[in-house]
Amino acid sequence: MEVISVFQELLASLDKKYPEWPVTCFRCDNGRGEYDNSLFRRILRVSGISFKPSPPYTQHKNGVSELMIRTLVTKARAMLLDSQLPDKLWAEVINTAAYLHDRSPSQPLGNKTPYEVLQNKKPEISHFQRFGCVAFKLRPEEQRVGKFTARAQECAFLGYVHDTCKIWRLWEPHGRRVVQASDVKFDEGRVLGNTMRENMELEGSILGSIIPCNLPLEEDDVELLAPPPECSLPADVSTSTLLPDKLVPEETVSDIPSSLSTEARSSISASTTMSETALQRSTRLRHQFQPTAVIANLQVAENSETEGDPLSYREALSQSCSAKWKKAMQDGFASLLQNHTWDYVYLVPAEAKSIGCRWVFRKKISPDGSVRHKARLVIKGYEQIPEVDFGDTFAPVAKLTCLRVILGHAILNGWETHQMDMVTAFLNPTIDNLVFMDLPEGIEYLAELPHRITACHLKKALYGLKQAPRLWYQHINSFLKSVSQTVTKQGRFSHD
């Protein structure tokens, strides 16, 4: 399902950017399930694209793509080894390798870059940086705790953002997430992989000095026992080394005043005898302390606290709290179904085009300090075509001055005021255009679909639609008029 969604996005992007070069053929290996399925072939037929798979076990028949995969993997391997970053960032390094390959001269193209051949202009390379080098990202003022907080955060440079030369992709080691930033200073002489390894070694040495391998047992595990008769000490070890430093000398015991009571004399003698007895540990078997287990537990706790909001559906499922994200998606999806937001369709009309969608994940902190996971389905409004998928988008909004005027009138006239929040406001109005949307990611876990369903026909607005604000204004405006509300001459707010 993810391959189909990505292919539809790529096809839509190619159709808009390069209409003179339409996609007419799709060639791939003979993989089962990924491309060779009824849904993918139906999309190809609707788009007028021929499907040409290679014979089984003959990858060399698809040599162009196989050679390109080998080229990108070779470049990515070298970059990853040089940066010493973890292998889990393989997707980022592959994207960066492809970005650099498109902007590298090619002999078959007459020493021109693929970018130059496609765009008819030379690529900008002044923003190129060493992969994995240390990058200092400027912290916004809202994220600074105090005046003396560091204004920059140390990150690792991962790659570039397409169609721009002023934004870079960075890896935050503390937040364990990939971010995009423009205010960045680079130090190409250092790579964050070395810094992370040095910090890990330093933490290990500090932890080893604090937590020794042989921890002492509890007090109740230490018993005062007479040395067994078969126990013998080495010749170079004297009995005094086994005794505590502060012992009562023998002459002190003999010099106890006779004026003391019998109980006092007996207690002093008993304490002296116990001091002269060697401390011996219990012979019971104990589990050895494993500092690695403690480190692992601390690491898991740190991950659960420092994991940021996932940027994609796949990242949400890879986090330690994936079960909570799945529950949030189920709740959000159920709300959409209850609101009758769309109808399922088997095929998108030829004159229309299906628009993609994605999940947006956020962690909300409640007043009591608990964390609530929230998932919202958002349509990719940037794929909409003006005058086809939407018309006017302007929607009037209220100003803070209007609210102050209303509160001022309420105070002067003794009115009661009530505040309310419209839950999922943009999901209430009905759409006035014909809009189709791709199936959401993970829908196979969220609902049981009829066979051969390919898209959703939107009946109500979704967050991300270009016309959603205007539709909401028209909807709330008609409702307020239906309950005997009138609009002021200024058109700023409504009143009785």
C-alpha positions as CSV (number, residue, x, y, z in Angstrom):
1,M,0.0,0.0,0.0
2,E,2.9,2.4,0.7
3,V,4.5,1.7,-2.6
4,I,1.3,2.5,-4.4
5,S,0.9,5.8,-2.5
6,V,4.5,6.8,-3.3
7,F,4.1,5.9,-6.9
8,Q,1.0,8.0,-7.3
9,E,2.7,11.0,-5.7
10,L,5.7,10.6,-8.0
11,L,3.4,10.3,-11.1
12,A,1.5,13.4,-10.1
13,S,4.7,15.3,-9.6
14,L,6.1,14.3,-13.0
15,D,2.9,15.1,-14.8
16,K,2.9,18.7,-13.4
17,K,6.6,19.4,-13.7
18,Y,7.4,17.7,-17.0
19,P,4.2,17.5,-19.1
20,E,6.2,17.2,-22.3
21,W,7.8,13.9,-21.0
22,P,4.9,11.7,-20.0
23,V,5.5,8.3,-18.3
24,T,4.6,5.6,-20.8
25,C,6.3,2.5,-19.5
26,F,7.0,1.0,-16.1
27,R,9.7,-1.7,-16.0
28,C,10.6,-3.6,-12.9
29,D,11.8,-7.0,-11.7
30,N,9.4,-9.9,-11.1
31,G,8.8,-9.2,-7.5
32,R,5.5,-10.6,-6.1
33,G,3.1,-8.4,-4.1
34,E,5.0,-5.1,-4.5
35,Y,4.2,-4.3,-8.1
36,D,2.5,-7.4,-9.4
37,N,-0.9,-6.9,-7.9
38,S,-4.3,-5.9,-9.3
39,L,-4.5,-2.5,-7.6
40,F,-1.1,-1.3,-9.0
41,R,-1.8,-2.7,-12.5
42,R,-5.2,-0.9,-12.5
43,I,-3.5,2.4,-11.7
44,L,-1.1,1.8,-14.6
45,R,-3.9,1.1,-17.0
46,V,-5.9,4.2,-16.0
47,S,-2.8,6.3,-16.4
48,G,-2.0,4.8,-19.8
49,I,1.3,3.2,-18.7
50,S,2.4,-0.2,-20.0
51,F,3.7,-2.7,-17.5
52,K,6.9,-4.6,-18.4
53,P,8.3,-6.9,-15.7
54,S,11.5,-8.9,-16.3
55,P,11.5,-12.7,-16.4
56,P,12.0,-14.5,-13.0
57,Y,15.5,-14.7,-11.7
58,T,16.9,-12.5,-14.4
59,Q,17.8,-9.2,-12.7
60,H,20.3,-8.4,-15.5
61,K,17.4,-7.9,-17.8
62,N,16.6,-4.8,-15.8
63,G,20.3,-3.7,-15.8
64,V,19.7,0.1,-15.9
65,S,18.0,0.2,-12.5
66,E,20.2,-2.5,-11.0
67,L,23.3,-0.5,-12.0
68,M,21.9,2.7,-10.5
69,I,21.0,0.9,-7.3
70,R,24.6,-0.4,-7.0
71,T,26.0,3.1,-7.7
72,L,23.8,4.7,-5.0
73,V,24.5,2.0,-2.5
74,T,28.3,2.3,-3.1
75,K,28.2,6.0,-2.6
76,A,26.0,5.7,0.5
77,R,28.2,3.1,2.1
78,A,31.3,5.3,1.7
79,M,29.4,8.3,3.2
80,L,28.1,6.3,6.1
81,L,31.5,4.8,6.9
82,D,33.1,8.3,6.8
83,S,30.4,9.8,9.1
84,Q,30.4,6.8,11.5
85,L,26.6,7.4,12.0
86,P,24.3,4.5,12.8
87,D,23.0,2.3,10.0
88,K,19.4,3.1,10.8
89,L,19.9,6.4,8.9
90,W,20.4,4.4,5.6
91,A,17.3,6.1,4.0
92,E,18.7,9.6,4.6
93,V,22.1,8.7,3.2
94,I,20.5,7.0,0.1
95,N,18.5,10.2,-0.6
96,T,21.6,12.3,-0.2
97,A,23.6,10.1,-2.5
98,A,20.8,10.4,-5.2
99,Y,20.8,14.1,-4.7
100,L,24.5,14.4,-5.3
101,H,24.4,11.9,-8.2
102,D,21.9,14.1,-10.0
103,R,24.3,17.1,-9.7
104,S,27.5,15.2,-10.7
105,P,28.9,15.3,-14.2
106,S,28.2,12.2,-16.4
107,Q,30.3,11.1,-19.3
108,P,27.3,9.7,-21.3
109,L,25.6,13.1,-21.0
110,G,28.7,15.0,-22.4
111,N,30.1,15.8,-19.0
112,K,26.8,17.4,-18.0
113,T,24.9,16.7,-14.9
114,P,21.4,15.0,-15.1
115,Y,20.0,18.1,-13.4
116,E,21.4,20.4,-16.1
117,V,20.0,18.2,-18.9
118,L,16.6,18.1,-17.2
119,Q,16.3,21.8,-16.1
120,N,18.4,23.4,-18.8
121,K,20.5,25.2,-16.2
122,K,23.5,24.3,-14.1
123,P,22.9,23.2,-10.5
124,E,23.8,25.2,-7.4
125,I,26.5,23.5,-5.4
126,S,27.6,26.2,-3.0
127,H,25.4,24.6,-0.3
128,F,27.1,21.2,-0.4
129,Q,28.5,20.0,2.9
130,R,30.3,16.9,4.2
131,F,27.8,14.2,5.1
132,G,27.7,13.6,8.9
133,C,29.7,16.7,9.8
134,V,28.8,18.6,12.9
135,A,26.1,21.2,12.3
136,F,25.0,23.8,14.8
137,K,21.3,24.6,14.5
138,L,20.1,28.0,15.9
139,R,17.5,27.5,18.6
140,P,14.4,29.8,18.4
141,E,13.9,32.0,21.4
142,E,10.8,30.0,22.3
143,Q,13.0,27.0,23.0
144,R,15.5,28.7,25.2
145,V,15.1,28.2,28.9
146,G,17.0,31.2,30.1
147,K,19.5,33.9,29.0
148,F,22.4,31.6,29.5
149,T,21.1,28.7,27.6
150,A,23.0,27.6,24.5
151,R,21.7,29.4,21.4
152,A,22.7,26.5,19.1
153,Q,22.1,22.8,19.2
154,E,24.7,20.3,18.0
155,C,23.4,18.1,15.2
156,A,24.6,15.9,12.4
157,F,24.2,17.0,8.8
158,L,22.2,14.4,6.8
159,G,21.2,15.9,3.5
160,Y,19.4,18.5,1.4
161,V,15.8,19.5,0.7
162,H,14.9,19.4,-3.0
163,D,14.1,22.6,-4.9
164,T,15.9,24.8,-2.4
165,C,19.5,25.6,-1.4
166,K,18.9,27.2,2.0
167,I,17.4,24.4,4.0
168,W,19.2,21.3,5.3
169,R,18.2,18.0,6.9
170,L,19.8,17.4,10.3
171,W,19.8,14.6,12.9
172,E,19.2,15.6,16.5
173,P,20.9,13.0,18.7
174,H,19.1,14.1,21.8
175,G,15.6,14.1,20.3
176,R,16.5,11.2,18.0
177,R,14.7,12.7,15.1
178,V,15.4,14.3,11.7
179,V,14.6,18.0,11.4
180,Q,14.9,20.7,8.7
181,A,16.6,24.0,9.4
182,S,18.0,27.0,7.6
183,D,20.0,28.9,10.2
184,V,22.9,26.4,10.4
185,K,26.7,26.6,10.9
186,F,28.8,23.7,9.7
187,D,32.1,22.3,11.0
188,E,33.2,19.9,8.3
189,G,36.4,19.0,10.2
190,R,34.4,17.0,12.7
191,V,31.7,14.3,12.4
192,L,29.1,13.7,15.0
193,G,29.8,9.9,14.9
194,N,33.2,10.5,16.6
195,T,31.6,12.8,19.2
196,M,28.8,10.3,20.0
197,R,31.4,7.5,20.4
198,E,33.6,9.6,22.7
199,N,30.5,10.5,24.8
200,M,29.5,6.8,25.1
201,E,33.0,5.9,26.2
202,L,33.1,8.7,28.7
203,E,29.7,7.7,30.1
204,G,30.9,4.1,30.3
205,S,34.0,5.1,32.3
206,I,32.0,7.3,34.6
207,L,29.4,4.7,35.2
208,G,32.1,2.1,35.8
209,S,33.7,4.2,38.4
210,I,30.4,4.9,40.1
211,I,28.9,1.4,39.9
212,P,31.7,-1.3,40.5
213,C,31.2,-4.7,39.1
214,N,31.3,-6.3,42.6
215,L,28.7,-4.4,44.6
216,P,28.6,-5.0,48.4
217,L,25.7,-7.0,49.7
218,E,23.1,-5.7,52.0
219,E,23.7,-5.4,55.7
220,D,21.6,-8.5,56.4
221,D,23.8,-10.5,54.1
222,V,26.9,-9.8,56.3
223,E,27.1,-12.2,59.2
224,L,29.5,-12.3,62.2
225,L,30.8,-15.8,62.1
226,A,33.9,-17.4,63.6
227,P,36.4,-18.5,60.9
228,P,36.0,-22.1,60.0
229,P,38.8,-24.4,61.2
230,E,39.8,-25.4,57.6
231,C,40.1,-21.7,56.5
232,S,43.7,-20.6,56.3
233,L,45.1,-17.2,55.3
234,P,48.0,-16.6,52.9
235,A,51.4,-16.0,54.5
236,D,51.6,-12.4,53.4
237,V,48.2,-11.5,54.9
238,S,48.0,-10.8,58.6
239,T,44.9,-11.0,60.7
240,S,45.1,-7.3,61.4
241,T,44.2,-6.5,57.8
242,L,40.9,-8.3,58.2
243,L,39.9,-6.3,61.3
244,P,38.3,-2.9,61.3
245,D,40.5,0.2,61.8
246,K,39.0,1.3,65.0
247,L,39.3,-1.5,67.6
248,V,39.3,-1.4,71.3
249,P,42.9,-2.3,72.5
250,E,43.3,-5.2,74.8
251,E,44.6,-3.0,77.6
252,T,41.4,-0.9,77.4
253,V,39.3,-4.0,78.1
254,S,41.5,-4.9,81.0
255,D,41.4,-1.4,82.4
256,I,37.6,-1.2,82.6
257,P,36.8,0.4,85.9
258,S,35.3,-1.9,88.5
259,S,32.8,0.7,89.5
260,L,30.8,0.0,86.3
261,S,27.8,-2.2,86.6
262,T,27.9,-5.8,85.5
263,E,25.6,-5.1,82.5
264,A,28.0,-2.3,81.3
265,R,31.1,-4.4,81.7
266,S,29.5,-7.3,79.8
267,S,28.3,-5.0,76.9
268,I,31.9,-3.5,76.5
269,S,33.4,-7.0,76.6
270,A,30.9,-8.3,74.0
271,S,31.5,-5.3,71.6
272,T,35.3,-5.9,71.9
273,T,34.9,-9.6,71.1
274,M,32.7,-8.8,68.1
275,S,35.3,-6.3,66.8
276,E,38.1,-8.9,67.1
277,T,36.0,-11.4,65.1
278,A,36.7,-11.3,61.3
279,L,33.8,-10.2,59.1
280,Q,32.8,-13.0,56.8
281,R,30.2,-12.9,54.0
282,S,27.4,-15.3,53.7
283,T,28.1,-18.3,51.4
284,R,24.7,-18.1,49.8
285,L,24.6,-17.7,46.0
286,R,23.8,-14.3,44.8
287,H,23.0,-13.0,41.3
288,Q,25.9,-10.9,40.1
289,F,25.1,-7.3,39.3
290,Q,24.9,-6.6,35.6
291,P,25.6,-2.9,34.9
292,T,24.7,-3.5,31.2
293,A,21.1,-4.3,32.2
294,V,20.9,-1.0,34.2
295,I,22.3,0.9,31.2
296,A,19.7,-0.7,28.9
297,N,16.9,0.2,31.3
298,L,18.1,3.8,31.5
299,Q,18.4,3.9,27.7
300,V,14.8,2.6,27.3
301,A,13.5,5.2,29.8
302,E,15.4,8.0,28.1
303,N,14.0,6.9,24.7
304,S,10.5,7.0,25.9
305,E,10.9,10.5,27.3
306,T,13.0,12.1,24.6
307,E,11.3,10.6,21.5
308,G,9.9,13.5,19.5
309,D,6.8,13.6,17.5
310,P,7.1,11.2,14.5
311,L,7.2,12.8,11.1
312,S,5.7,9.8,9.2
313,Y,3.5,6.8,9.6
314,R,6.5,4.4,9.5
315,E,8.4,6.4,12.1
316,A,5.4,6.3,14.4
317,L,5.3,2.5,14.2
318,S,9.0,2.2,14.9
319,Q,8.8,4.2,18.2
320,S,8.6,2.5,21.6
321,C,5.1,3.9,22.1
322,S,3.8,2.6,18.7
323,A,0.7,1.0,20.4
324,K,-0.4,4.5,21.6
325,W,0.0,5.9,18.2
326,K,-2.0,3.1,16.7
327,K,-4.8,3.8,19.3
328,A,-4.7,7.5,18.3
329,M,-5.0,6.7,14.6
330,Q,-7.9,4.4,15.4
331,D,-9.7,7.1,17.3
332,G,-9.1,9.7,14.6
333,F,-10.2,7.3,11.9
334,A,-13.3,6.4,13.8
335,S,-14.2,10.1,14.2
336,L,-13.9,10.6,10.4
337,L,-16.1,7.6,9.7
338,Q,-18.7,8.7,12.2
339,N,-18.8,12.1,10.5
340,H,-19.3,10.5,7.1
341,T,-16.3,12.3,5.7
342,W,-16.0,10.2,2.6
343,D,-17.3,7.4,0.4
344,Y,-15.1,4.6,-0.9
345,V,-14.8,4.4,-4.7
346,Y,-13.5,1.6,-7.0
347,L,-12.0,3.9,-9.6
348,V,-11.2,7.6,-9.9
349,P,-12.8,9.2,-13.0
350,A,-10.4,10.0,-15.8
351,E,-11.0,13.8,-15.6
352,A,-10.2,13.8,-11.9
353,K,-7.0,13.1,-10.0
354,S,-6.7,11.5,-6.5
355,I,-4.9,13.7,-3.9
356,G,-2.5,12.2,-1.3
357,C,-2.9,12.3,2.5
358,R,-0.7,11.7,5.5
359,W,-0.9,11.3,9.3
360,V,0.2,14.1,11.6
361,F,1.2,13.0,15.0
362,R,1.4,15.2,18.1
363,K,1.9,14.6,21.9
364,K,-0.4,16.8,24.0
365,I,0.5,17.5,27.6
366,S,-2.5,17.6,29.9
367,P,-2.7,20.0,32.9
368,D,-2.0,17.1,35.2
369,G,1.2,16.4,33.4
370,S,0.0,13.2,31.5
371,V,0.9,12.8,27.9
372,R,-1.9,12.3,25.3
373,H,-1.1,10.9,21.9
374,K,-3.1,12.4,19.0
375,A,-3.1,11.5,15.3
376,R,-4.9,13.6,12.6
377,L,-5.4,12.7,9.0
378,V,-4.4,15.6,6.8
379,I,-4.9,15.9,3.0
380,K,-2.0,17.2,0.9
381,G,-3.6,20.4,-0.3
382,Y,-0.5,21.5,-2.2
383,E,-1.4,18.9,-4.8
384,Q,-4.8,20.6,-5.6
385,I,-5.2,22.3,-8.9
386,P,-6.8,25.8,-8.8
387,E,-10.1,26.1,-10.6
388,V,-10.3,22.3,-10.7
389,D,-10.1,21.1,-7.2
390,F,-11.1,24.4,-5.5
391,G,-12.2,27.9,-6.2
392,D,-12.1,30.8,-3.8
393,T,-10.1,30.2,-0.6
394,F,-10.6,33.6,1.2
395,A,-12.3,33.4,4.6
396,P,-12.8,36.4,7.0
397,V,-11.4,35.9,10.5
398,A,-12.1,37.7,13.8
399,K,-9.6,40.1,15.3
400,L,-8.6,40.2,18.9
401,T,-10.0,43.8,19.0
402,C,-13.5,42.4,18.3
403,L,-13.1,40.0,21.3
404,R,-12.1,42.9,23.5
405,V,-15.1,44.9,22.5
406,I,-17.4,42.0,23.2
407,L,-15.9,41.4,26.6
408,G,-16.1,45.1,27.4
409,H,-19.8,45.2,26.6
410,A,-20.3,42.1,28.7
411,I,-18.7,43.7,31.7
412,L,-20.6,47.0,31.3
413,N,-24.0,45.3,30.9
414,G,-23.5,42.4,33.2
415,W,-23.8,39.7,30.5
416,E,-22.8,36.1,31.1
417,T,-20.0,34.9,28.7
418,H,-19.4,31.4,27.7
419,Q,-16.4,30.0,25.8
420,M,-16.6,26.9,23.7
421,D,-14.3,24.9,21.4
422,M,-15.6,23.4,18.2
423,V,-14.1,20.0,17.9
424,T,-12.7,19.2,14.4
425,A,-14.3,22.3,13.1
426,F,-13.1,21.8,9.5
427,L,-14.7,18.4,9.3
428,N,-18.2,19.7,9.5
429,P,-18.8,21.7,6.2
430,T,-19.7,19.9,3.0
431,I,-17.3,20.1,0.0
432,D,-18.6,22.0,-3.1
433,N,-16.1,20.4,-5.5
434,L,-15.4,16.9,-6.7
435,V,-12.3,15.9,-4.7
436,F,-10.8,12.4,-4.5
437,M,-8.2,11.3,-1.9
438,D,-5.8,8.3,-1.7
439,L,-6.4,5.7,0.9
440,P,-4.7,6.6,4.2
441,E,-1.6,4.8,5.3
442,G,-2.4,1.8,7.6
443,I,-6.0,1.6,6.5
444,E,-5.7,-2.2,6.3
445,Y,-5.4,-2.1,10.1
446,L,-8.1,0.5,10.7
447,A,-11.0,-0.7,8.6
448,E,-12.2,-3.7,6.5
449,L,-12.5,-2.4,3.0
450,P,-14.4,-4.0,0.2
451,H,-12.3,-5.6,-2.5
452,R,-10.8,-3.4,-5.2
453,I,-11.3,-0.1,-3.4
454,T,-8.7,2.4,-4.7
455,A,-9.7,5.9,-3.4
456,C,-12.0,8.0,-1.2
457,H,-14.6,10.5,-2.5
458,L,-14.6,13.4,0.0
459,K,-18.0,14.6,1.1
460,K,-16.8,16.9,3.9
461,A,-13.7,19.0,4.3
462,L,-10.4,17.8,5.8
463,Y,-7.6,19.6,7.3
464,G,-5.2,20.7,4.6
465,L,-7.8,21.4,1.9
466,K,-7.3,24.8,0.3
467,Q,-11.0,25.6,0.5
468,A,-11.5,24.3,4.1
469,P,-11.4,27.7,5.9
470,R,-13.9,29.3,3.5
471,L,-16.2,26.3,3.7
472,W,-16.1,26.4,7.5
473,Y,-16.9,30.1,7.5
474,Q,-19.9,29.6,5.2
475,H,-21.1,26.7,7.4
476,I,-20.9,28.5,10.7
477,N,-22.3,31.7,9.2
478,S,-25.4,30.0,7.9
479,F,-25.9,28.2,11.2
480,L,-25.7,31.5,13.2
481,K,-28.2,33.1,10.9
482,S,-30.5,30.1,11.4
483,V,-30.6,30.7,15.1
484,S,-31.6,34.4,14.8
485,Q,-28.1,35.9,14.8
486,T,-27.4,39.0,12.8
487,V,-24.1,40.3,11.3
488,T,-22.9,43.8,12.3
489,K,-22.4,46.5,9.7
490,Q,-18.7,46.0,10.0
491,G,-19.1,42.3,9.5
492,R,-16.7,41.6,12.4
493,F,-18.8,39.5,14.7
494,S,-22.4,38.5,15.3
495,H,-24.8,39.4,18.1
496,D,-28.5,39.1,19.0
